[in-house]
Amino acid sequence: MVSDPYVFGKIAATNALSDIYAMGGEVVSALNIVCFPEVDDPQILAEILRGGAEKVMEAGGILAGGHSIHDTSIKYGLSVNGKVNPQKILKNNACEVGDVLILTKPLGVGIITTAYNNGAVGEEVLQEAITSMETLNKYAAEIAREFPVHSCTDITGFGLLGHLAEMLDGKYTAIVQSSKVPILPEAYQAAKKEMVTGGGTRNRQHLGEQVRFVQDDWAMEEVLFDPQTSGGLLFSVPANEAEEFSAKLNQLEMKSACIGYIVKKQDVGIIVE
């Protein structure tokens, strides 16, 4: 996804730490998990670990060691421990009718990195995606503790629509207002040029008839199916709390948006307007 090992380490760590925040928790400690070829330059590994360590420190956690093995390709991640009040755990399938959906990061990192690797977008556009992927969900999660959040999940490999389908748990229908969905600069245009990912295609195939698109916009569909690396949090909150919650979230550098709402179960799980 990125060629700079230091940046790779930061993104991988941010992605791993996100699960703690999606459950309403705080990071306590982390262990490195590394696969690295013996023939490669160990300085590459040092830079990956440096990037990861910085993000664990930013999260307020302790990096307590880890485990490494020889492999033919480079792999890096974290095993993360966190803490949360058992009465305040955020579930990923507890939304309610009338809730408003709030997304804390723009979509499109899969499309942008694909477009960059194909020479369709430049460094500046890629950097927007990197900034998003490097941003911890810690700050949005801290604000969320002030509000009665019904449900939360982080947006990763299944894309916005895949993770939203999990949140609905077959019990409700979500109305997604596509014009309100935040998108990384150039991601929509890149999708129109078919700079899309295999993961997005699999997400589309998996969801199948669970989604109905009211508008005819294939590029927007691809953005909504696009798998995210270190994506944002998706909150389901009572409608009377959404405006204040969104306003506080938008004091952060990474801007959030109200992108839809939950209604009673209809013939499909997700309707995209």
C-alpha positions in Angstrom: 0.0 0.0 0.0 2.9 2.4 0.8 6.6 2.0 0.1 8.0 3.9 3.2 8.5 1.4 6.0 8.1 4.0 8.7 4.7 5.1 7.3 3.8 1.4 6.8 4.5 0.8 10.5 2.4 3.7 11.6 -0.6 2.7 9.4 -0.5 -0.9 10.5 -0.3 0.0 14.2 -3.1 2.6 13.8 -5.3 -0.1 12.1 -4.6 -2.6 14.9 -5.3 -0.2 17.7 -8.7 0.8 16.2 -10.5 -2.3 17.5 -10.0 -1.1 21.1 -11.6 2.3 20.3 -14.5 0.7 18.3 -15.5 -1.0 21.6 -15.3 2.1 23.7 -12.0 1.1 25.3 -8.6 2.5 26.1 -5.3 1.1 25.0 -3.2 -0.5 27.7 -0.4 -2.4 26.0 0.6 -3.9 22.7 2.9 -6.6 21.3 4.6 -6.5 17.9 3.9 -9.3 15.5 6.5 -9.4 12.7 7.2 -11.6 9.7 10.4 -10.5 7.9 12.7 -12.1 5.3 16.2 -12.8 6.6 17.7 -11.6 3.4 16.2 -8.1 3.6 17.8 -5.0 5.2 17.2 -5.0 8.9 17.0 -1.2 8.8 13.6 -1.6 7.0 12.3 -3.6 10.0 13.7 -1.0 12.4 11.7 1.7 10.6 8.5 -0.3 10.6 8.9 -0.9 14.3 9.7 2.8 14.9 6.5 3.8 13.2 4.4 1.3 15.1 6.0 2.2 18.5 5.2 5.9 17.9 1.5 5.1 17.4 1.3 2.9 20.5 2.9 5.7 22.5 0.4 8.2 21.0 -2.4 5.9 22.1 -1.1 6.0 25.6 -0.1 2.3 25.7 3.0 0.4 26.5 4.8 -1.6 23.9 5.8 -4.7 25.8 7.8 -6.7 23.2 6.5 -9.0 20.6 7.3 -12.0 18.4 9.1 -12.3 15.0 9.5 -15.1 12.5 11.2 -15.5 9.2 8.9 -15.3 6.2 9.2 -14.6 2.5 7.3 -11.4 2.7 7.0 -8.5 5.2 4.1 -8.6 7.6 3.5 -6.4 10.6 0.8 -5.8 13.1 0.0 -5.6 16.8 -1.7 -7.7 19.4 -3.4 -5.0 21.5 -4.8 -5.1 25.1 -7.3 -2.6 26.3 -9.6 -1.8 29.1 -13.3 -0.8 29.2 -16.1 -0.5 31.8 -18.2 -3.7 31.2 -21.3 -1.5 31.5 -20.0 0.8 28.7 -18.8 -1.6 26.0 -19.8 -0.4 22.6 -21.4 -3.2 20.5 -21.3 -3.3 16.7 -24.9 -4.6 16.4 -27.0 -2.5 18.8 -28.4 0.3 16.7 -32.0 1.4 17.2 -34.7 2.8 15.0 -34.4 6.6 14.7 -30.6 6.6 15.2 -28.4 8.8 13.1 -25.2 7.4 11.5 -22.0 9.4 11.9 -18.8 8.5 10.1 -15.5 9.9 11.4 -13.2 9.5 8.4 -13.5 9.9 4.6 -13.8 6.8 2.4 -11.6 5.9 -0.6 -8.2 4.8 0.7 -8.3 1.5 -1.3 -9.2 3.3 -4.5 -6.6 6.1 -4.0 -3.7 3.7 -3.3 -4.8 1.6 -6.3 -4.9 4.8 -8.5 -1.5 5.9 -7.2 0.1 2.6 -8.0 -1.3 2.9 -11.5 0.0 6.5 -11.9 -3.5 8.0 -12.0 -3.0 10.3 -9.0 0.0 12.1 -7.5 1.8 12.2 -4.2 -0.4 15.0 -2.8 -3.5 12.9 -3.3 -1.8 9.8 -1.7 -0.7 11.9 1.2 -4.3 12.8 2.0 -5.1 9.0 2.2 -2.0 8.4 4.4 -3.0 11.2 6.8 -6.4 9.6 7.2 -4.9 6.1 7.7 -2.3 7.4 10.3 -5.0 9.2 12.4 -5.9 7.3 15.5 -9.6 6.8 16.2 -8.6 7.6 19.8 -9.8 11.2 19.6 -13.2 10.4 18.2 -13.7 7.6 20.7 -12.8 10.0 23.6 -15.6 12.4 22.5 -18.0 9.5 22.1 -17.7 8.7 25.8 -19.7 12.0 26.5 -22.7 10.7 24.5 -25.2 7.8 24.7 -23.8 5.9 21.7 -26.0 2.9 20.8 -23.6 1.1 18.5 -20.1 1.5 17.0 -17.8 -0.2 14.5 -14.7 0.7 12.7 -14.6 0.7 8.9 -12.0 -1.7 7.5 -11.9 -4.5 5.0 -15.6 -4.9 4.4 -16.1 -1.3 3.4 -18.7 1.1 4.8 -21.7 -1.0 3.5 -20.3 -4.3 4.8 -19.7 -3.0 8.3 -23.0 -1.2 8.3 -24.7 -4.5 7.4 -23.1 -6.0 10.5 -24.4 -3.2 12.6 -27.9 -3.7 11.4 -27.7 -7.4 12.4 -30.7 -8.3 10.1 -33.1 -6.4 12.4 -33.2 -2.9 10.8 -32.7 -1.0 7.6 -30.2 1.9 7.1 -30.8 4.8 4.8 -27.5 6.0 3.5 -27.5 9.5 2.0 -24.6 9.2 -0.5 -24.3 13.0 -1.0 -23.3 13.4 2.7 -20.7 10.6 2.8 -17.2 12.1 3.2 -14.8 11.0 0.4 -11.1 11.5 0.0 -10.2 14.0 -2.8 -10.0 12.3 -6.2 -11.4 9.0 -4.9 -14.7 9.4 -6.8 -13.0 10.4 -10.0 -10.5 7.5 -9.7 -13.5 5.1 -9.3 -15.1 6.5 -12.4 -11.8 5.5 -14.2 -12.3 2.0 -12.7 -9.3 2.3 -10.4 -11.0 0.0 -8.0 -9.9 -3.0 -5.8 -10.6 -6.7 -5.8 -11.7 -6.3 -2.2 -14.4 -3.9 -3.3 -15.6 -6.3 -5.9 -15.8 -9.1 -3.3 -17.7 -6.8 -0.9 -20.2 -6.1 -3.6 -20.7 -9.8 -4.3 -21.0 -10.7 -0.7 -23.7 -8.1 0.1 -25.6 -8.8 -3.1 -29.3 -8.1 -2.7 -28.9 -6.7 0.9 -28.3 -3.3 -0.7 -30.5 -1.3 -3.0 -29.1 1.8 -4.8 -31.8 4.4 -5.6 -29.4 6.5 -7.6 -27.5 5.3 -10.7 -23.9 6.1 -9.8 -21.5 3.2 -10.2 -18.5 5.2 -9.0 -20.2 6.1 -5.8 -21.2 2.5 -5.3 -17.5 1.5 -5.6 -16.6 4.1 -3.0 -19.1 2.7 -0.6 -17.9 -0.9 -1.1 -14.2 0.2 -1.0 -12.2 -1.7 1.7 -10.6 0.7 4.1 -7.2 0.3 5.9 -7.4 2.1 9.2 -10.8 3.6 8.4 -12.9 5.7 10.7 -15.5 4.9 13.3 -19.2 4.5 12.4 -21.5 5.6 15.3 -25.2 5.0 15.6 -26.6 7.6 18.0 -30.0 8.9 19.1 -31.2 11.6 16.7 -31.5 14.2 19.5 -27.8 13.8 20.3 -26.5 13.7 16.7 -26.0 17.5 16.1 -24.0 18.1 19.3 -22.0 14.9 18.9 -21.2 15.8 15.3 -20.2 19.3 16.2 -17.8 18.1 18.8 -16.3 15.5 16.5 -15.8 18.3 13.9 -13.5 20.1 16.2 -11.0 17.4 15.3 -8.6 17.7 12.4 -10.4 14.7 10.7 -13.9 15.8 9.9 -17.0 13.7 10.5 -20.4 13.6 8.8 -23.9 12.5 9.5 -24.5 10.1 6.6 -27.9 8.5 7.2 -30.3 7.0 9.7 -31.9 3.8 10.9 -35.5 2.8 10.1 -37.7 -0.2 10.7 -36.8 -3.3 8.7 -37.7 -3.1 5.0 -37.3 -5.5 2.1 -33.5 -4.8 2.1 -31.0 -4.0 4.8 -29.4 -0.9 3.2 -30.9 1.7 0.9 -28.5 4.2 -0.7 -30.1 7.4 -1.8 
